[in-house]
């Protein structure tokens, strides 16, 4: 999986289909020779040697025509003399910002090391790793690039360690997790962007000369952007073309940037956002970057997505639920908001139980004096007057109805009107001598502090230990402002954002370890922290607060680019929709929500008997096909009218479930056919509910006939089962 060719100091890292090659120049500089489909040639050092001279670029080491700025570098320094955006930048005690790191040594070994304090991927076998140590001889400081090959998954990962071997304090101003240089600019850039309520919309733009990309400065990965970018062929689509992508296993401020230089070369980076970041690295101490996942596909976007999905399910998500089937739930939030009591909750739960729902989730308003959003965050004790008795008693009654019980918390936040704030007003993130901002009537707890972390661990552990809770919805409803910590010295205030994330990860790690049987769903005002860092601890994430089925099509499509279906929580809600006011048929809402983990945010006490019967049928269908819908291979399908249609399919060994949605009905149109993908072309499939048989090649080349949309018919599902000879003969 990893070979070292000593003759020209070249490293070849292989997965099943792909290759990453690096080389050490005679000067000691580390170059990235190749990233892409596996090639037959072992020696690729000629790539660098054949780069033609360009004008107005500085010579390196006073060597004529040795121009570092032209070369595809693996981890470029600042200003020595590559004038493109560096992968890292340090400030030394004498004020210098120039570094000069060159090859020192390397290590190749089987397996993969973890990253202290940070989530990272792992696998039991077929993983090998390369550590390349770079040294700055003037300071003796070292940078180690750690690259791992997951052979069977066709995935590479990388993180970076900086070790301060000098006797001086080193300030880290910028430190990317990876740097990929390409000797071309014929790309389009794909990112996942949006806002609250319209997260992860796919954006695609031609790269241009200069600097472009996405980032977050919000203290979380963010609603407006996701820590993912891809460079793709201009002709790339779901089934064809080269895709070079990276996704950061991190939940805080990040940057993912692309830079095209004046000679049409492209630099691609991802890592912690240098905005409002600095790390004071003391002598004999290390700093580690988050890990980045590198995925290359030569078969378009679907292949890329499926590599991410399998890798995250099997190598990243540490929860025991990662590949378990998830329960169908009902959440009371949109049914009641804060206005509930024991009687209303139990009536709703009884209706849910009779329809076959398996899990009842009690949302915001169950604790402290919480009847509105201006009080009690931090006081995680049940309001027994509102609940009509102890929380245990309510849980027992819901369990007697045949359902498990789940509960909502927002542990990272604190209300000014709370017992916790009265006891510890200094526990919030704030700047001295300034009045801190309240957002949504709440402050953010300073999770960079160990005592705050310990309080949350003790509080959540007690809640889960003393009550029969099988599901925890972990919410975060505001971003980080007033960035400052009471306990950090003045010269370390720019560390708060990263220390907050490290503290969050410690809390999650302890809770997940102590309560492995609790299914934790993460949420940040919807999809404001839908990233691999959270996925490591929480195997499902609330995809968006916008539950409108038509709006969710774009959100869930964008999420499916990187994240597996089983990680997306998708619910049916009331109409008119509470976010956008749209009225959509219950059938369509159900099909869209079945793309991920299925549930309801609807007042079952306020719908018709006919609607209840439809819901029961949806639930029965989902239970029957849950394994395929949650864990089957997800394939996005090409449609005739991309502006008005969305289609996808889920497949496993013997079953295919196809879903198609119209956004709008159009007058006097003739529906086209929907072609399927990635089937066994020689197999025979039966279309459920008929005696019709189709070959796999028919379904892929000719497709299924679509119906004309009507008022209550915007979505359709088909089930196809692969037939054996006996079944074919019967049909």
Secondary structure, 3 states (H helix, E strand, C coil): CEEEECCCCEEEEECCCEEEEEEECCCCCEEEEEEEECCCCCCCCHHHHCCCCCCCCCCECCECCCCHHHCCECCCCCCCCCCCCCCEEEECCCCCCCCCCEEEEEEEEECCCCECCECCCCCCCCEEEEEEEEECCCCCCEEEEEEEEEHHHCEEEEEEEEECCCCCCEEEEEEEEEEEEECCCCCEEEEEECCCCCCCEEEEEECCCEEEEEECCCCCCCCCEEEEEEEECCCCCCCCECEEEEEECCCCCEEEEEEECCCCCEEEEEEECCCCCCEEECCCCEEECCCEEEEEECEHHHHHHHHHHHHHHHHHCCCCCCCCCCCCEEECHHHHCCCCCHHHHHHHHHHHHHHCCCEEEECCCCECCCCCCCCCCCCCCECHHHHCCCHHHHHHHHHHCCCEEEEEECCCEEECCCHHHHHCHHHECCCCCCCCCCECCEEEECCCCHHHHHHHHHHHHHHHHHCCCCEEEECCCCCCCCCCCCCCCHHHHHHHHHHHHHHHHHHHHHHHHHCCCCEEEECECCECCCCHHHHHHCCEEECCCCCCHHHHHHHHHHHHCCCCHHHEEEEEECCCCCCCCCCCCHHHHHHHHCCCEEEEECCHHHCCHHHHHHHHHHHHHHHHHHHHHHHCEEEEECCCCCCCEEEEEEECCCEEEEEEEECCCCCCCCCCEECCCCCCCCCEEEECCCCCEEEHHHHHHCCEECCCCECCECEEEEEEEECCHHHHHHC
